Amino acid sequence: MQFLYLKESGAPRLRIEGEEFHYLFKVRRTKSEELPLFRNLEDGKLYRYKAVEIAKRHADIELLEAKEEETIPCAFFHLLWAVVDAKTIEKSLPMLNELGVGKISFFYARYSQRDIRLDMERLGRILIHSCEQSGRTRLPVIECFKNLEELLECYSDFGVMDFGGEILQPKVCQAIMVGPEGGFSQEEREKLVGQKRYSSGENLILKSETAALFALARSI
């Protein structure tokens, strides 16, 4: 763990309780002089605290030092990703975060399973834990649209990963749309007719999450 996330990091005095207290003092058995560094994942600062009291269910800590120290992606990449199985998304998020994705815009495509409901709070927690482990200092933005039409009202400048498209070259496109398992419907392809189409260059059909990781890797 590179640091511990606390939304209130930066305040002169903080109380650690609940899940964070249990993790630090029950699971890791942290000593008063061994507190980790803290971040709020918003201002890019790293905070050092000292423990002034450790009770049975909480710990009070006091700010010692704050310094600017950021680890940020070298380029901003926007992934527009059709909703697939929630477990697949949850498994892929840490990898996408480590590779430096800047924003993920989920949307329900024609072949997305309609009974899938993304728990955005849970996805946010997964990204927070990924930042704690990888050292990334700011969270990517995540959002969700109810369909392709709603997404197209907000975004128009992006490429599309689709079978038969030209080979996606490194650093050519910083915003890529990836479809669901089963690909895009004919109606959706008609709506996307003006977008540049890309592929891996192999005569292979990629899983949705593989296409997302491939597109992001090519943007670095």
C-alpha positions in Angstrom: 0.0 0.0 0.0 1.5 3.3 -1.1 -0.9 5.5 1.0 -4.3 5.3 2.7 -7.2 7.2 1.2 -9.2 9.5 3.5 -11.5 12.0 1.9 -10.7 14.5 4.7 -6.9 14.2 4.4 -5.3 17.6 4.8 -7.4 18.7 7.9 -5.2 19.6 10.9 -6.8 16.8 13.0 -8.7 13.7 11.9 -10.5 10.8 13.5 -10.1 7.4 11.9 -12.9 5.0 12.6 -15.0 2.4 10.9 -13.5 0.4 8.0 -10.3 2.4 7.9 -9.7 2.0 11.7 -10.4 -1.8 11.5 -8.0 -2.2 8.5 -5.2 -0.2 10.1 -5.3 -1.2 13.7 -7.0 -4.6 13.7 -5.9 -6.2 10.4 -2.5 -4.6 9.9 -1.9 -4.0 13.6 -0.4 -0.6 12.9 1.6 1.0 15.7 1.2 4.6 16.6 4.6 5.5 15.1 3.9 3.5 11.9 1.0 5.4 10.4 0.9 5.3 6.6 0.9 8.4 4.4 -2.5 9.8 3.5 -4.1 11.3 0.4 -7.6 12.6 -0.5 -7.1 11.8 -4.3 -8.1 15.4 -5.2 -5.4 17.9 -4.5 -2.3 15.8 -5.4 -0.8 16.3 -1.9 0.7 13.7 0.4 0.0 14.1 4.1 1.9 12.8 7.1 0.1 12.5 10.4 1.0 11.3 13.9 -1.3 9.4 16.3 -2.4 11.4 19.4 -4.9 8.8 20.7 -5.7 5.2 19.8 -8.9 4.0 21.4 -10.9 0.7 21.0 -12.9 2.0 18.0 -11.2 5.1 16.8 -7.9 6.9 16.5 -7.2 10.6 16.5 -4.4 11.8 14.3 -2.7 15.2 13.9 -1.1 16.7 10.8 2.7 16.9 10.7 3.5 17.6 7.1 1.9 18.2 3.7 3.8 18.1 0.4 3.0 18.2 -3.3 3.8 14.8 -4.8 1.8 13.5 -7.8 1.9 10.4 -9.9 -0.3 11.1 -12.9 -0.8 9.5 -16.3 1.4 10.8 -19.1 -1.7 11.4 -21.3 -5.5 11.6 -20.9 -7.4 8.7 -22.3 -11.2 8.5 -22.5 -12.8 5.1 -22.7 -16.4 5.0 -23.8 -17.4 1.4 -22.8 -20.6 -0.4 -23.4 -21.8 -2.1 -20.3 -20.8 -5.8 -20.0 -21.0 -8.2 -17.0 -20.4 -6.3 -13.8 -17.8 -8.8 -12.6 -15.9 -8.3 -15.8 -15.9 -4.5 -15.3 -14.9 -4.8 -11.7 -12.0 -7.2 -12.6 -10.8 -4.8 -15.4 -11.0 -1.5 -13.5 -7.7 -1.9 -11.5 -5.8 -2.6 -14.7 -7.4 0.3 -16.5 -6.6 2.5 -13.6 -3.0 1.4 -13.4 -2.5 2.0 -17.1 -3.8 5.6 -16.6 -7.3 5.8 -18.0 -8.6 9.4 -17.4 -12.3 8.9 -17.9 -14.7 5.9 -18.4 -18.1 6.6 -19.8 -20.3 3.5 -19.5 -23.4 3.2 -21.7 -26.0 0.6 -22.3 -25.7 -0.7 -25.9 -28.3 -2.8 -27.7 -26.6 -6.1 -26.7 -25.8 -5.1 -23.2 -27.6 -7.2 -20.6 -30.4 -5.0 -19.4 -30.6 -6.6 -16.0 -27.0 -5.4 -15.2 -27.0 -2.4 -12.9 -23.6 -0.9 -12.2 -23.0 0.0 -8.6 -21.1 3.2 -9.2 -20.1 3.6 -5.5 -18.6 0.1 -5.6 -16.7 0.9 -8.7 -15.4 4.0 -7.0 -14.2 2.0 -4.1 -12.4 -0.4 -6.4 -10.6 2.6 -8.0 -9.7 4.0 -4.7 -8.1 0.7 -3.6 -6.3 0.5 -6.9 -4.8 4.0 -6.3 -3.7 3.0 -2.8 -1.8 0.0 -4.2 -0.4 1.6 -7.4 0.3 5.0 -6.1 -1.8 6.9 -8.6 -2.7 10.3 -7.0 -6.0 11.2 -8.7 -9.1 9.2 -9.5 -10.3 8.8 -13.0 -13.8 10.1 -13.7 -16.6 7.5 -14.2 -20.1 8.1 -15.4 -22.9 6.1 -17.0 -25.4 6.8 -19.8 -28.7 4.9 -20.3 -28.0 4.4 -24.0 -25.8 5.3 -27.0 -28.0 8.2 -28.0 -27.7 9.9 -24.6 -23.9 9.4 -24.8 -23.7 10.9 -28.3 -25.4 14.1 -27.0 -22.3 14.7 -24.9 -19.4 13.2 -27.0 -18.7 13.2 -30.7 -14.9 13.1 -31.0 -13.8 9.5 -30.6 -12.8 6.4 -32.5 -14.6 3.0 -32.4 -13.0 -0.4 -31.8 -14.8 -2.6 -34.4 -13.9 -5.7 -36.3 -12.5 -4.7 -39.7 -11.3 -1.3 -38.8 -7.8 0.0 -39.5 -5.0 -1.0 -37.2 -4.9 1.3 -34.1 -1.5 2.8 -34.0 0.2 4.1 -30.8 -0.9 7.6 -29.6 -3.2 8.1 -32.6 -6.5 8.4 -30.7 -7.1 9.5 -27.1 -10.8 8.6 -27.0 -12.1 5.1 -28.0 -15.5 3.4 -27.8 -15.7 -0.3 -27.1 -18.8 -2.3 -27.7 -20.4 -5.1 -25.6 -20.0 -8.8 -26.0 -21.7 -9.4 -29.4 -20.6 -6.1 -30.8 -22.7 -3.2 -32.0 -26.1 -3.6 -33.6 -26.7 -2.5 -37.2 -28.7 0.5 -35.9 -25.8 1.5 -33.6 -23.3 1.2 -36.5 -25.4 3.6 -38.5 -25.3 6.1 -35.7 -21.5 5.7 -35.5 -20.9 5.9 -39.3 -19.0 9.1 -39.0 -16.5 7.8 -36.4 -13.1 6.4 -37.3 -13.0 2.6 -36.9 -10.0 0.8 -35.4 -9.0 -2.8 -34.7 -6.0 -4.7 -33.3 -5.0 -5.7 -36.8 -5.5 -9.4 -36.1 -8.2 -11.5 -37.6 -9.4 -12.2 -34.1 -12.5 -11.1 -32.2 -11.5 -9.5 -28.9 -13.4 -9.7 -25.7 -14.9 -6.3 -24.7 -12.4 -5.9 -21.8 -9.5 -7.0 -24.0 -10.4 -4.4 -26.6 -10.6 -1.7 -23.8 -7.2 -2.6 -22.4 -5.7 -2.8 -25.9 -7.0 0.6 -26.8 -5.7 2.2 -23.6 -2.3 0.6 -24.0 -2.0 2.0 -27.5 -2.7 5.5 -26.1 0.3 5.5 -23.8 
